[in-house]
Amino acid sequence: MADELTFESLNLAPELLAGLRRKGFKQPTPIQALVIPEVPKGRDLIVQAQTGSGKTLAFGLPLLQREPVDERAPSALIVAPTRELAKQIRAELTSVSGAMPRKIVVASGGESLDKQVEQLKRGAHLLVGTPGRLVDLMERGALNLKHVQVLVLDEADEILAKGFEQELSKLVERMPQVKQTLLFSATMPA
């Protein structure tokens, strides 16, 4: 199925198509071909696909395509279990977003809290972060989650295995607009 599909056939914005071409991506991976058309439909998804299968772009491209609700507050929150993964997600999404006016901010430990507060003040369309830092920023009043419509848990199994349920609950409580939850993982225990 994915052999016949092209990124163009997935109705992606010209800026994203140009970014994908620049990165040398010609065709969606099987997981991208399945997920990209489903995300705009607003359904909750649980996606299990091996590492390296293109999960980040599977959820990231449709999120980049969405129009921001409010330029000052994120409309999508991507939660990752580690700061390395959070940075990797931001780098991947930034590399394909091209000329699209999308601010992608990372909020994770190991980086300057003040710098992240400043970035959030300047606005964010997509926020990528680790549970602890996100809660810290929220409790300091530096993070507004009231416009988040899509919550993505990347490596969802790892987030839960590391005991972040309490942090996730605090975050979800502050997201009255969440209409869609996307869980992505290489492994998904029962």
C-alpha positions as CSV (number, residue, x, y, z in Angstrom):
1,M,0.0,0.0,0.0
2,A,2.7,2.5,1.0
3,D,4.5,1.8,-2.3
4,E,1.9,3.7,-4.3
5,L,1.5,6.5,-1.7
6,T,3.3,9.7,-1.9
7,F,3.5,12.5,0.6
8,E,1.7,14.7,-1.9
9,S,-1.3,12.3,-1.8
10,L,-1.5,12.8,2.0
11,N,-2.6,16.5,1.4
12,L,0.3,18.0,3.3
13,A,1.1,21.7,3.0
14,P,3.5,22.7,0.3
15,E,6.0,24.0,2.9
16,L,6.0,20.5,4.5
17,L,6.4,18.8,1.2
18,A,9.4,21.0,0.4
19,G,10.9,20.2,3.8
20,L,10.4,16.5,3.2
21,R,12.1,16.7,-0.2
22,R,14.9,18.7,1.3
23,K,15.5,15.9,3.8
24,G,15.4,13.3,0.9
25,F,12.1,11.7,1.9
26,K,10.2,10.5,-1.2
27,Q,7.5,8.2,0.2
28,P,5.9,7.8,3.6
29,T,6.8,4.8,5.6
30,P,4.0,2.3,6.2
31,I,3.3,3.8,9.7
32,Q,3.2,7.3,8.2
33,A,0.9,6.2,5.4
34,L,-1.5,4.8,8.0
35,V,-1.3,7.5,10.7
36,I,-1.0,10.8,8.8
37,P,-4.5,10.7,7.2
38,E,-6.1,9.6,10.6
39,V,-4.7,12.4,12.8
40,P,-6.8,15.2,11.2
41,K,-9.9,13.1,11.7
42,G,-9.6,13.8,15.5
43,R,-9.6,10.1,16.6
44,D,-7.6,8.9,19.5
45,L,-4.9,6.6,18.3
46,I,-2.6,3.9,19.9
47,V,0.2,3.3,17.5
48,Q,2.8,0.6,18.0
49,A,5.7,0.7,15.5
50,Q,9.4,-0.2,15.8
51,T,12.1,2.4,16.5
52,G,13.2,4.0,13.2
53,S,9.8,3.5,11.4
54,G,9.0,7.2,11.2
55,K,6.7,7.7,14.2
56,T,7.8,11.2,14.8
57,L,6.8,12.5,11.4
58,A,3.6,10.3,11.5
59,F,2.3,12.5,14.3
60,G,4.4,15.5,13.7
61,L,3.4,16.3,10.1
62,P,-0.3,16.6,10.8
63,L,0.4,18.6,13.9
64,L,2.6,21.1,12.0
65,Q,-0.2,21.3,9.4
66,R,-2.9,22.4,12.0
67,E,-3.5,26.1,12.3
68,P,-2.6,27.4,15.8
69,V,-5.4,28.1,18.1
70,D,-3.5,30.9,19.9
71,E,0.0,32.0,18.9
72,R,1.0,32.5,22.6
73,A,0.0,29.0,23.9
74,P,0.6,25.6,22.5
75,S,-2.3,23.8,20.7
76,A,-0.4,20.5,20.8
77,L,1.6,19.0,23.6
78,I,4.1,16.1,22.9
79,V,5.3,14.4,26.0
80,A,8.5,12.3,25.9
81,P,10.2,10.3,28.6
82,T,13.7,11.8,28.2
83,R,15.2,15.1,27.3
84,E,17.2,13.4,24.5
85,L,14.0,12.2,22.9
86,A,12.3,15.6,23.4
87,K,15.2,17.4,21.6
88,Q,15.2,14.8,18.9
89,I,11.5,15.3,18.2
90,R,12.0,19.1,18.0
91,A,14.9,18.7,15.7
92,E,13.0,16.4,13.4
93,L,9.9,18.6,13.2
94,T,11.9,21.8,12.8
95,S,13.9,20.2,9.9
96,V,10.7,19.5,7.9
97,S,8.6,22.6,8.9
98,G,10.5,24.8,6.5
99,A,8.8,28.1,5.9
100,M,5.7,27.3,8.0
101,P,5.4,29.8,10.8
102,R,5.4,27.2,13.6
103,K,7.2,27.7,16.9
104,I,8.4,24.4,18.3
105,V,9.6,24.7,21.9
106,V,11.3,22.1,24.1
107,A,10.8,22.1,27.8
108,S,13.0,19.5,29.5
109,G,15.4,19.2,32.4
110,G,19.1,19.7,32.0
111,E,18.4,23.0,30.2
112,S,18.0,26.5,31.6
113,L,14.6,26.9,33.1
114,D,14.7,30.7,32.6
115,K,15.5,30.2,28.9
116,Q,12.5,27.9,28.5
117,V,10.2,30.4,30.3
118,E,11.4,33.1,27.9
119,Q,10.7,30.8,24.9
120,L,7.2,30.1,26.1
121,K,6.6,33.8,26.6
122,R,7.4,34.3,23.0
123,G,4.8,31.7,22.1
124,A,4.7,28.1,21.0
125,H,2.6,26.2,18.5
126,L,3.9,22.8,19.5
127,L,5.4,22.1,22.9
128,V,7.7,19.1,23.3
129,G,8.6,18.2,26.9
130,T,9.4,15.8,29.7
131,P,6.7,15.3,32.4
132,G,8.7,16.8,35.3
133,R,9.7,19.9,33.6
134,L,6.3,20.5,32.1
135,V,4.7,20.3,35.5
136,D,7.4,22.5,37.0
137,L,6.7,25.2,34.3
138,M,3.0,24.9,34.8
139,E,3.2,25.2,38.6
140,R,5.4,28.3,38.2
141,G,2.7,29.9,36.0
142,A,4.9,29.9,33.0
143,L,3.0,27.3,31.0
144,N,-0.5,27.7,29.8
145,L,-2.1,24.5,28.6
146,K,-5.7,25.7,28.1
147,H,-5.5,25.7,24.3
148,V,-4.0,22.2,23.9
149,Q,-6.2,20.2,21.6
150,V,-3.9,17.3,20.9
151,L,-1.9,15.4,23.5
152,V,0.8,13.0,22.2
153,L,2.6,10.6,24.4
154,D,5.8,9.4,22.6
155,E,7.2,6.2,24.0
156,A,4.0,6.0,26.0
157,D,5.0,2.7,27.6
158,E,8.3,4.2,28.8
159,I,6.5,7.3,30.3
160,L,4.2,5.0,32.3
161,A,7.0,2.6,33.2
162,K,9.0,5.4,34.7
163,G,6.1,6.3,37.0
164,F,5.0,9.6,35.5
165,E,1.3,9.0,36.0
166,Q,1.0,11.7,38.6
167,E,2.7,14.3,36.4
168,L,0.5,13.3,33.4
169,S,-2.6,13.7,35.5
170,K,-1.6,17.2,36.6
171,L,-1.0,18.1,33.0
172,V,-4.2,16.7,31.7
173,E,-6.2,18.5,34.4
174,R,-5.0,21.8,32.9
175,M,-5.9,20.9,29.3
176,P,-9.7,21.5,29.0
177,Q,-9.6,21.6,25.2
178,V,-7.9,18.2,24.6
179,K,-10.0,16.6,21.9
180,Q,-7.4,13.9,20.8
181,T,-4.9,11.7,22.4
182,L,-2.2,9.9,20.4
183,L,-0.1,7.2,22.1
184,F,3.0,6.1,20.2
185,S,5.4,3.4,21.2
186,A,7.8,0.7,20.0
187,T,6.3,-1.7,22.5
188,M,2.9,-1.6,24.1
189,P,2.3,-3.9,27.1
190,A,-1.3,-4.7,27.9
